[in-house]
Structure formats: structure tokens, C-alpha cells
Amino acid sequence: MQEPKPEQPKSSNVRYFRRLEAAAYVRSSYGFPCSPRWLAKLAVIGGGPIFRKAGKTPLYTPADLDAWAQSRIGAPRKSTSMTA
């Protein structure tokens, strides 16, 4: 009788971006300014996108960048004097 093989972890095919690529993704996808230095600052003070680390390297997923960028976009307004 054969022993069952242990299940192999499924590859998730998730693309991870380094800060340079993450900033370029936000700029090209959403059209607002984003730089690697700004993402680094937000990683320290808070308020930035969720990230993971591989050793010392911070990594961002497109889904986390999308959620963060969309949360920064305000509601539609007809005038600059309107409050959110």
C-alpha cells in the first residue's frame, strides 16, 4: 500500500513589485504622483499600501496597490468649495 504524497503548495502566480515598479504602476494606472521614496516614507509613518518583505526588500502586489490608490481618490465634486 502506497503512502499518500504530501500536498505541494500551489503556486499563486502573484506578481510582486519592488518600490520602483510599484510607484510606476500607480502612476500609470491612476495618473497621480507616486515615487519610490514616497512609498518608503509611508512604509515608516503609515498610510501607504500593504507590503510584504523578502529579506530587506519590500514587495507590493497589484491588488494591494489598487486598493490603496482607490482609497486615496475622493468622491466626485462639482466645486472646489464642496466638502467631501
C-alpha positions in Angstrom: 0.0 0.0 0.0 1.4 3.4 -1.0 1.5 6.3 1.4 -0.3 9.4 0.2 2.0 12.1 -1.1 2.1 15.3 0.9 0.3 18.1 -0.9 2.5 20.5 -2.7 1.8 24.2 -2.1 0.1 25.7 -5.1 1.9 28.5 -6.8 -0.2 31.6 -6.6 1.2 33.3 -9.7 1.1 36.6 -7.8 3.3 39.3 -9.2 5.2 41.2 -6.7 6.6 44.7 -7.4 9.6 46.4 -5.8 9.1 50.0 -4.9 10.3 51.4 -8.2 7.9 49.2 -10.1 5.1 49.8 -7.6 5.4 53.6 -8.0 5.4 53.3 -11.8 2.3 51.0 -11.6 0.4 53.5 -9.5 1.4 56.4 -11.8 0.5 54.6 -15.0 -2.7 53.1 -13.6 -4.2 56.0 -11.7 -2.4 59.1 -13.1 -1.4 60.6 -9.8 2.1 61.2 -8.5 3.8 58.3 -6.7 7.5 57.8 -6.1 9.6 55.0 -4.6 10.8 57.5 -1.9 7.2 58.4 -1.0 6.3 54.7 -0.7 9.3 54.2 1.6 8.3 57.1 3.8 4.7 55.8 4.0 6.1 52.4 5.0 7.7 54.1 8.0 5.0 56.6 9.1 1.9 54.6 7.9 -0.8 55.4 5.4 0.8 53.5 2.5 -0.2 50.3 0.7 0.2 47.0 2.3 3.5 45.4 1.6 5.4 42.2 2.4 9.2 41.7 2.8 11.6 39.3 1.3 14.6 39.8 3.5 15.1 43.5 3.4 13.2 44.1 0.2 9.6 45.4 0.4 7.3 43.9 -2.1 3.8 45.1 -3.2 1.1 43.2 -5.1 -1.0 44.9 -7.8 -4.2 44.2 -5.7 -2.8 45.9 -2.6 -1.6 48.9 -4.7 -5.1 49.1 -6.4 -6.9 49.1 -3.1 -4.6 51.8 -1.6 -4.8 54.0 -4.7 -8.6 53.8 -5.0 -8.9 54.6 -1.3 -7.0 57.9 -1.9 -9.4 59.1 -4.6 -12.1 61.3 -3.3 -15.8 61.5 -4.1 -16.9 63.4 -7.2 -17.4 67.1 -6.7 -18.9 69.9 -8.7 -17.0 72.7 -7.0 -13.8 73.1 -5.0 -15.9 74.6 -2.2 -17.8 71.4 -1.6 -16.7 69.3 1.4 -16.2 65.6 1.0 
